[in-house]
Structure formats: structure tokens, C-alpha cells
Amino acid sequence: MSSDDDSSSALSWIGWAVRTLCWTFSILSSVAAGVFVATHFYAVRGGQQQVAVAVLGLFMAFVPYTIARGVSELGS
């Protein structure tokens, strides 16, 4: 086994670990966004504040998903 195989194997493992970490964070962020929206949606007053809560929830879920998707595409 040459050192190129070892470094390729290490980089492959690191890439897998980073992708797994990003997707795990994305899933946890989606759950947190759902909890945030569920607990704050009816607590606020007025339609504009409800829209703001919904948009914040989408933002909390969408940004980590986009980063995880980008990291996965870089590794392909």
C-alpha cells in the first residue's frame, strides 16, 4: 500500500465525516425549526408577526440544508 492510498483513504473518511456532520446538523436544525414555529406561532400577536415566525422557521431549516447539500455535491 502506497502513501497515496493512505492519504486518499484518510481524505475519503474525512469527507464522509464532514458530510455526515452537515446532514446531522441539518436534520437537527429542521427539528429545532419545527419546535420554534410550533411554540411561537400562536404566542405572537398579529398576522405580520406570525409570518415573521414562519419565515424564521423556514430560514432555520433551509440554510443548514443548503450547506449540507452543497457539501454533498462537492464530495461527489
Protein Blocks (a to p, Z undefined) as FASTA:
>chain_A
ZZklmmmmmmmmmmmmmmmmmmmmmmmmmmmmmmmmmmmmmmpgcjklmmmmmmmmmmmm
mmmmmmmmmmmmmmZZ
